[in-house]
Amino acid sequence: MTATILEVQNLAKHYRQPGNLWSSLSARSRIIPAVDDVSFYIKANETMGLVGETGCGKTTIGRTVLKLTRPSAGRIIFDGQDVTDLSPRQFRPYRRQMQMIFQDLDAALNPKMRIKAILKEAMQVHHPMKNGRLDARLEELVAKVNLKKSKLTNYPPELSGGEKRRVGIARALAVGARFLVADEPTSALDVSIQAQVVNLLKQLQATLGLSYLFISHDLRLVELISHKVAVMYLGRIVEMGLAGRIARKPHHPYTHILWSSLVEKKSRETAGIPNPPEASTPGVFDFQRPVHGCRFAPRCPVYHDKGQPAICTDPDATPPLRDVDASHKVACHFPL
């Protein structure tokens, strides 16, 4: 049986947003549950896709499991070790095994350092070695990510978007990482370059045994690269299961809407019909103020079709994530 490399138990990350002057003086502030009671696990050599609308908490989960952001509650277990409360010094041996491919590489790569220096710095911080061995390791690294050796003398602004992605991946691998959080690794890239990046990630997984938390809003890519998928809505996972089942037989109304829109878009593209402009959705509410009970209820067609049952907005009846099929969980009072 494949070992579990990452287990997240009841993870939460809450932020405080000050209100008006009176609330500031009285130390009262509004709590924003960016991540709320999230649990999942990822096995070695497995990819879990994490999808959802902008602002639902995907990146916050990625940063929190890597301890770049401190959790408000919950446990983070990496390779059998609870790392939740480890100090930065205690966590350092795990840091080299858990890395992130940042979405904004223009901000994540120092524009005043050559690519060679960026990669060497990453290696030297965790694995000090002599220059001869360092140069040999550097050549191995750029070959693994299919980056031209000539690009090592360039500065980040001189590279294309695809080349920056390869540098981001190379830097994560430079320290010997086994688990990577890939935060929108194909955003702002042409379709052909997206395919190259995804194929590279799959190739590296096959050869190095890597595990990924793949964060994206691109459903087609998530379905292509992921073994299983978790769907988020306003800080909570509302459905989780094998990628094929999530795409073809979703049980949560929100997941059904997401993948139905993808099917409709594919059909329009095949027929050569332009996609219509996005219309505002009735019932959309402030993402910083999730309702009690089911957070999707104000936008849920099932909720409205059933006459707005009280259980959906009952503050004491938040739908738990429960099994509906083998390896398939959904958080809904009225699953499809």
C-alpha positions in Angstrom: 0.0 0.0 0.0 1.3 3.5 -0.9 2.3 5.5 2.1 0.6 8.8 2.9 3.0 11.8 2.5 0.7 14.6 3.7 -2.3 14.5 6.0 -4.3 17.6 6.9 -6.8 17.3 9.8 -9.4 20.0 10.4 -7.2 22.8 9.1 -8.4 26.3 9.7 -7.1 29.8 8.9 -9.0 32.7 10.1 -8.2 36.4 9.6 -9.4 39.4 11.5 -10.7 42.4 9.6 -11.1 45.6 11.6 -14.4 47.3 11.2 -15.1 51.0 12.1 -13.4 53.2 14.6 -15.6 51.9 17.5 -14.9 48.3 16.7 -11.2 49.0 16.6 -11.3 50.8 20.0 -13.3 48.0 21.5 -11.0 45.3 20.1 -13.9 43.9 18.1 -13.3 42.8 14.6 -14.9 40.6 11.9 -13.6 37.0 11.6 -12.9 35.9 8.0 -12.7 32.1 7.7 -10.4 31.8 4.7 -10.0 28.1 5.4 -12.5 26.3 7.7 -12.3 22.7 8.9 -10.5 21.2 5.9 -9.2 17.6 6.0 -7.6 15.6 3.2 -4.6 13.4 2.5 -2.1 12.9 -0.3 -0.2 9.7 -1.0 3.3 9.4 -2.3 3.5 9.8 -6.1 -0.1 11.2 -6.1 -1.6 14.5 -7.4 -4.5 16.1 -5.7 -6.2 18.9 -7.7 -7.7 21.8 -5.7 -10.3 23.8 -7.6 -12.8 26.6 -6.8 -13.5 30.3 -7.5 -11.1 33.0 -6.8 -11.0 33.8 -3.1 -12.3 30.4 -1.9 -9.0 29.7 0.0 -7.0 27.5 -2.4 -3.8 29.4 -2.1 -4.2 29.8 1.7 -4.4 26.0 2.1 -1.2 25.6 0.0 0.7 28.2 2.0 -0.6 26.9 5.3 0.4 23.2 4.8 3.9 24.5 4.0 3.9 26.6 7.1 4.4 29.8 5.1 1.2 30.9 6.8 0.4 29.9 10.4 -2.8 27.9 10.8 -5.5 29.0 13.3 -6.4 25.4 14.1 -5.9 21.8 12.9 -2.9 19.5 12.3 -0.4 19.1 9.5 1.2 15.7 9.3 4.1 15.2 6.9 5.6 11.8 6.3 4.1 10.6 9.6 5.4 13.6 11.7 3.1 16.2 13.1 4.8 19.5 12.0 2.1 21.9 13.0 3.8 23.4 16.0 7.4 22.9 15.1 9.6 26.0 15.3 11.3 27.3 12.2 14.5 25.7 13.3 12.8 22.3 14.0 10.9 22.5 10.7 14.1 23.2 8.6 14.7 19.5 7.7 11.2 19.3 6.4 11.4 22.6 4.6 13.7 21.0 2.0 11.2 18.3 1.4 8.2 20.5 1.0 8.3 23.3 -1.6 6.1 25.7 -3.5 5.9 26.7 -7.2 4.6 30.2 -6.8 2.0 31.6 -9.2 3.6 35.1 -9.5 7.2 34.2 -10.5 7.8 37.9 -11.4 7.7 38.5 -7.7 9.1 35.2 -6.6 12.3 35.4 -8.7 14.8 38.1 -7.8 15.1 40.3 -11.0 18.7 41.3 -10.1 20.0 37.8 -9.8 21.0 35.6 -12.8 19.2 32.2 -13.0 22.4 30.4 -12.2 22.7 32.4 -8.9 19.1 31.8 -8.0 19.4 28.0 -8.3 22.8 27.9 -6.7 21.5 29.8 -3.7 18.6 27.4 -3.2 21.0 24.4 -3.3 23.6 26.0 -1.0 21.1 26.9 1.7 20.1 23.3 2.3 22.9 21.3 0.8 26.3 23.1 1.0 28.7 21.7 -1.5 31.9 22.6 -3.4 31.7 24.6 -6.7 32.6 21.6 -8.9 29.8 19.5 -7.5 27.5 22.5 -7.5 28.0 23.1 -11.2 27.5 19.4 -12.0 24.3 19.4 -10.0 23.1 22.6 -11.7 23.5 21.0 -15.1 21.5 17.9 -14.0 18.8 20.2 -12.7 18.3 22.3 -15.9 18.3 19.1 -18.0 15.5 17.7 -15.8 13.3 20.7 -16.4 14.2 21.0 -20.1 15.7 24.5 -19.7 18.5 25.5 -22.1 21.8 25.8 -20.4 22.4 29.1 -22.0 19.5 30.6 -20.0 21.5 30.3 -16.8 23.2 33.6 -17.5 19.9 35.4 -18.0 18.0 37.5 -15.6 14.4 36.5 -14.9 12.9 39.5 -16.9 14.7 38.2 -19.9 12.9 34.8 -19.8 9.5 33.9 -21.3 6.6 32.8 -19.1 7.3 29.1 -19.8 11.0 29.5 -19.0 10.2 31.2 -15.7 7.9 28.3 -14.8 10.8 25.8 -15.5 13.1 27.9 -13.3 10.4 27.8 -10.5 10.2 24.1 -10.8 14.0 23.7 -10.9 14.4 25.8 -7.7 11.9 23.6 -5.9 13.7 20.5 -7.0 17.1 22.0 -6.2 16.6 21.4 -2.5 15.5 17.8 -2.9 11.7 18.3 -2.5 9.4 15.3 -2.6 6.1 17.3 -2.1 5.3 20.3 -4.2 2.4 22.8 -3.9 1.9 24.0 -7.5 -0.1 27.3 -7.3 -1.7 28.0 -10.7 1.5 26.8 -12.4 0.0 27.4 -15.9 -1.7 30.8 -15.4 -1.0 33.5 -18.1 0.6 30.9 -20.4 -0.4 30.0 -24.0 -2.2 26.7 -24.4 0.8 25.0 -26.0 3.1 26.1 -23.1 0.5 25.0 -20.6 0.6 21.5 -22.1 4.4 21.5 -21.9 4.4 22.5 -18.2 1.8 19.9 -17.3 3.7 17.2 -19.2 6.9 18.2 -17.5 5.3 17.9 -14.0 3.9 14.4 -14.9 7.3 13.3 -16.2 9.1 14.5 -13.1 6.5 12.7 -11.0 7.1 9.5 -12.8 10.9 9.7 -12.6 11.3 11.2 -9.1 8.2 10.0 -7.3 6.9 13.5 -6.5 3.6 14.3 -4.9 1.6 17.4 -5.9 -1.1 19.6 -4.5 -2.1 21.2 -7.8 -4.1 24.4 -7.3 -5.9 25.7 -10.4 -9.1 27.2 -11.7 -8.5 25.5 -15.1 -10.8 22.4 -14.8 -9.4 20.8 -18.0 -5.9 20.8 -16.7 -6.9 19.6 -13.2 -8.8 16.7 -14.7 -5.8 15.8 -16.9 -3.1 15.9 -14.3 -4.9 14.9 -11.0 -5.5 11.5 -9.5 -8.2 13.0 -7.2 -9.8 16.4 -6.9 -11.1 18.5 -4.1 -13.6 21.2 -4.8 -13.7 24.3 -2.5 -16.3 26.9 -1.8 -15.8 29.7 0.6 -13.1 28.1 2.7 -14.6 24.6 2.8 -14.2 21.4 0.7 -17.6 20.6 -0.6 -16.7 17.5 -2.7 -13.7 15.3 -3.0 -13.1 12.1 -5.1 -11.3 10.5 -8.0 -10.8 13.0 -10.9 -12.9 11.0 -13.4 -15.8 10.7 -11.0 -15.8 14.3 -10.0 -15.8 15.3 -13.7 -18.4 12.8 -14.9 -20.7 12.2 -11.9 -20.5 15.1 -9.5 -22.8 15.0 -6.5 -22.6 18.6 -5.2 -24.7 21.2 -7.1 -21.7 23.6 -7.1 -19.4 20.9 -8.7 -22.1 20.1 -11.2 -22.3 23.8 -12.3 -18.5 24.0 -12.6 -18.1 21.0 -14.8 -21.3 21.7 -16.8 -19.9 25.1 -17.7 -16.7 23.4 -19.0 -18.8 21.0 -21.1 -20.8 23.9 -22.5 -17.6 25.8 -23.3 -16.1 22.8 -25.1 -19.3 22.4 -27.2 -19.2 26.0 -28.2 -15.5 25.9 -29.1 -16.1 22.7 -31.2 -19.0 24.4 -33.0 -17.1 27.6 -33.5 -19.6 29.6 -31.4 -18.1 32.4 -29.3 -18.7 32.1 -25.6 -21.2 34.6 -24.2 -20.0 37.3 -21.8 -20.3 36.2 -18.2 -23.5 37.4 -16.6 -23.9 38.2 -12.9 -25.3 35.4 -10.9 -28.4 36.1 -8.8 -27.8 35.6 -5.1 -24.0 36.1 -5.1 -23.0 37.5 -1.7 -19.9 39.0 -0.1 -17.2 36.3 -0.1 -16.0 37.7 3.3 -19.4 37.0 4.9 -20.3 33.3 4.4 -23.7 32.4 5.7 -24.3 29.8 8.4 -25.2 26.3 7.4 -24.6 25.5 3.8 -22.6 28.4 2.4 -23.6 27.7 -1.2 -27.4 27.9 -0.4 -27.9 31.4 -1.7 -26.7 30.4 -5.1 -27.8 26.8 -5.1 -30.5 25.8 -7.7 -31.4 22.7 -5.6 -32.0 24.8 -2.5 -34.4 27.1 -4.5 -36.1 24.2 -6.3 -36.9 22.5 -3.0 -38.5 25.6 -1.5 -35.5 26.8 0.5 -35.5 24.2 3.2 -34.6 25.5 6.6 -31.9 22.8 7.2 -29.7 24.5 4.5 -29.4 27.7 6.5 -29.5 26.2 10.0 -26.4 27.4 11.8 -26.2 24.1 13.6 -26.5 22.0 10.5 -23.4 22.7 8.4 -23.3 19.7 6.0 -20.4 17.5 6.8 -18.1 15.9 4.2 -19.5 12.3 4.0 -19.1 9.3 1.8 -21.6 8.9 -1.1 -19.6 6.3 -3.1 -16.3 4.5 -2.8 -13.5 7.2 -2.5 -16.1 9.9 -3.1 -17.2 12.4 -0.4 -19.7 15.3 -0.6 -20.9 18.0 1.8 -24.5 18.6 0.9 -27.9 18.0 2.5 -29.4 17.1 -0.9 -26.6 15.6 -3.1 -27.4 15.0 -6.7 
